[in-house]
């Protein structure tokens, strides 16, 4: 363990290594030794593309269905647009025009999405080879790059401390050299309970970490490990029982204090740094930095060193902008730059645990590879979710995002940044232009305008950007408390590049996707690493309502990106490849797609109510084209779900939730982002609650939605009321008109029933209207007002 003093003023004489430089040096030295010894041993790659993987085979089969659907669309639009329009289209020209515009828009978006899948790849990392390459001789100090792990939390009520502490424990027990790992916990609420819980966790880790490494435990967060152990391990039952008892006492203690909302006074006054509390509120408190574990002084029960554990609560004041999670991550970046200054940064949400002990090593297989390491800005892992029922009733696994979209763009310029489970290069976070060099930087612009007023922080950035070699262990700077407190002050970023050109970029609630877009625009690449065993595991939204709130935040964030100066529609992003730009347009333009779906879902019922038609009669041969498009589209979607491991019920749940999300979360999120763009107000980051155990989680236990007066339920209620009116009118006409009416209205009735089936959970809430657990009357009245307005507008179109 080495300690270095950093000067108080910027200096370009300090040297810190870059991991790629170190790996290149080691490989070149290794090659020289082999040549001099006459040994032509073959070095196996640290990772490779799996050419004939099951995913690639399924993708090739899917391309055949895509080709068929393209032919069907060409055949459909040839008759829809070119051929002479029949009488029913001329009579309802307004409805026909809106329908055709929506169909064209949705078809173009679908086709653009297919183009990004042309170069889909699947990668496999070999961390065991990294072990041989980077460790050198047995017993030699580790030469693996250092990693700073950022765990973020904001509200101990919605994000219970025990969940966060399990995440911290999974980091501390990761299969990585302890002197190369530092765990930073960002507590944006400045909660004393969170700080106390982290202090208790640092004590429990002295028993938990050696237990995991001695018995090669795979699930290294104790909550999952003890809840999923089906039988007692025969080889170490006594140790297992003792550790289980220790964890239960630890968990009960944390939950008891969290429930009481107060840390015992005798414990409080024995803690270092307690004088910073009590804070006035979660949005009004001073900055706090406390080092709770230090490898130089902290050892576990077996005498081995433990990783760093550092608590950070940035200063927050009511009259200052804090930029939500992006601001917290930038504060952690500055603090870590002054203390450990690791080469790479892994970001985790408070409920995202490391489920594979070798997850960090798998990311390193890409970063230390000299063929691509210098081009990588981040490595993204997929995220698995606990406590999700087999059929995934709320589409929480996001298989389409992780199994299709991420692997598709990985073959172009790299995966998008999805936030949790993403390891960033600090060099990429610090470079604000292509090939930024610190010497030219210091001549062209003052350091204070880039990294802020801290000279020590600028010195650490010099080491990173200069890519110097010279560090063989996790060096730590001795910093006075006032230096650390300064970089987390509210006014530190004023007049600097933080959040604008360096660090995590501000301007969207989806700071992860925006930051990845900016890096790709500068020419960086990224990698999507999807190992067979899930590297990270998180908690799914506990109910359907929470799933809607979560997706609304995503919708608002991606729409804000479209309105920002970083929009993929804008020019000047020379480093962004064309198909990668298309991928970002598809992701950021999804709310626009949902707007078209909402409008199209209203047209058949408005035609029924007004006696018009946008579909041909069932006896008309032209109806075959509509049926062919419908069958081709849903066959394509069904086969995609089957290839992703879902059955028929899984496909239907995904289809149902896609429709519900389109007409609620994505629609409202886009509207909210537009209003904020016009009014110039900032986005609001809404946390979704996490639950400590599965008994509190509603997933798969019968409770679908907790209905409230939220605007999220108004659009789907509008659709339900409209479609119920349409079905009633259609049935009335069929009863009166007989077979002739069936021939005219059956297609419209089918569309109305399909929409009602997709919105079944909301229908259930409407049936219980006025009772406990039912839809609030306020939502229904708002929906009725919108329905009346839409019927009036439809009447005008008919006239």
C-alpha positions, 0 to 999 in steps of 0.5 A: 500500500502506497501513499502519495502527496499531491501538490496544491497547484497543477503540475504536469510532472505527476505520473499515473498509468493508463491501463491500456498503456500498462497492458501494451507495455506488459504485452510487449515485454512478454513478447520480447521474452518469448522471442529471446527464449525462442518460445513462440507460445500463442496468446489466447484472446481475452474475448471474441465474437461468437460467430455461430452463437444461438443468438446469431442463428436466431437472428438469421432466421428472424431476417427471413421473417423480416424480409417477408414482412417487408414484401407484405408492406410493399404490397399493402402500400402499393394498393393503399396509396397508388390504386384508386381509392374506393368509396368508403375511403373517399367518404371518410377522407379525413380518417383515411388520411390520418390512418395512412400517415400513421401507418407510413410513420410506424412502418418507416420506424420499424424498417429503420429499426431493422437496419440496425440489426444487420450487424448484430454480434454476441461477445464472450469474455474469458476472465481466466485468461486475463488472470494469467496475462495480468498477474504475471508470476505467482505471488507478484503484485496485481497489475490489474487496473484500478476500479472505482465503484459508484453506488447511488441512493437518494431516499432511505424511505423509497430505497431502504438502507438494507438493499443499498448495503447488500449492493455495497457488500457485493462490491466488497466481495467481488473477485478482484484485488482488494487494493484495486477496488474502491466503493463510493456510496453517494447519498443524495439525501444526506441521511444519517441512517444511510451513513450509520448503515454503511458504517455497520456494513463496513464492520459486517464486511470483515466477516462476509468478505472472507466467507465468500472467498473461502467457500467461493460463494457465487451470489455475494450479496447475503440477501440473495445468497441466504434466500436462494440456498435451497439446502444447507451446504454439507461441506461447511454447514457450521460456517454457513449457519453462523454467517446466516445468523450474523447476517440476520442480526445485521439486517434486523439491526438496520431495519429496526433503526430505519423503522425508528428513524433515529440512530441511538445516541450512544452510537451516534456520538461514537461515530466519526463525522457525526457533527455534520448531522442532523441535516435540515432536509434532503435538499438542504445539507452540507457536503460530507465525505467520510472514509470508512474502510482503508486497505492500509488500516482495515483488515478482515477476520482472516487478516486480509485487506479490505477495499475502500469504502467511502461515504459521499453526500454532496452539498445541496441547497434549495436555490441551486440546481443539482441535476439529479443523478448526473450531478451526483455521479459528477460529484463522485467523479471529482471526489474519487479523482482526489482520493483513488483516481482509478482508471475505470468507474463502474456505476450501480444503482442502490438495488443493482448487485454484482451477481457474478464475482468475476463481473469486473474482470469480464469488463477488463477483458475488453479494456486491456485488449490493445486492439480495442482498449484505446477506443472504448469509452464504456462496457455495458452489461445487461441487467437481470431482475429478481422477483419477476414472475415467469411470464413477466406480467409487467415486461420488467425484464426488458428483453427487447432492449437487452437481447435485441437492441443492445446486441444490434448496435454493438456491431456498429459503434457499440451499445447504448449506455443504460446506466447501472452495470456500465463501466466507464473509462475515466479518460473518456469522461475527462476528454471533452474533444477528440484527442484532448491533450492536457498540454495543449489544453493548458495553453488554450484554456485555463484549467479552472474553466475545465475541471474547476478551481481545485488544483489537486483535481487538475493534477489528478486529471493530468495523470489520467489524460497523459496516460503515464506509467508508473503506478503499480498499486492503488495509490491514495492521495492524502487530502485535507477535508476542506479540499474534498468538501470543496469539490462537492460544493453547490457552486463548484461546477459554475463556469466549468465544463462539468456536465457540459463537456466532461463527466456525465452530461446534463440536460436529460433525465436519462443522463446515461443514454445522453452521456453515451451519445456524446461519447459516441459522437466524439468517435469513441466505441463501446462494447456490450458484454452479455455473459451466460451468467448474469453479471448484475441483478436488480429489483424490478418495479414492484407493481404495474403502477411503479412500472408505468412511473419508471417508463414515464421517466425514461420517456421524458428523458429520451424526449429531452435528448431530442430537444437538446443540442445533442439530438441525433437529428442534428449535424456536426456529430462527426464521430457518430456512424450513420447506423448508430445515429439511426439507433439513437433516433429509434430509441429517442423517437419511441415516444413519437411512435407511441403518439402515432399508435394512440391516434391509430387506436382511436380511428376504428371506434370513431369510424364506428360511432360516426358510421364511417369506415377506413377498412374494406368490407370483409367480403372485399378481396382488398381485406386480405391485404389488411389481414396479411399485414396484421398476421405478418407483424404479430408473427414477427413479434411472437417469434422474437419473443419465442427466441428470447425465451418467452412462451405464448403467455410471455408474448401476450404479457409483453404485447399487453404492456407495450400497448399500455406503456405506449398510451400512458407512460411514453405518451405522458413522458413525451408531453411532459418533456415538451412542456418543460422544453417550451417553459424552460423548467428542469426535469424532476427525477421521480424515484420508484420504491424498492422493497426489502423482501419478496413479501412486499413485492406485488410482482406475480402475486395478484396485485397488478396496479395501484390506481391513483389520480395520476395522469398516467391513467387518463389516456388509457381510460380515454381509449377504453371509454371510446372503444366501449362506446364503439363496440356498443355502437357496432353491436347495435348496428349488427343487431339491426343490419344483420349480415350486411352490417357484419360485413362492414363493421367486423374489422372495426369491432375486432380492432376495438376488442383488441385494444380493450384486451390489451388494456385489460388491467385498466378495465379491471380498475374501471370495473371497481370504480368507486371502491377500494382499489378501483379507478378514482372518479377524478380520472374517469371524469377527466377521461370523459371530458377528453372523449367528448372533445374527441367525438366533437372533433371526429364529427367535424372531420366527417362533415 
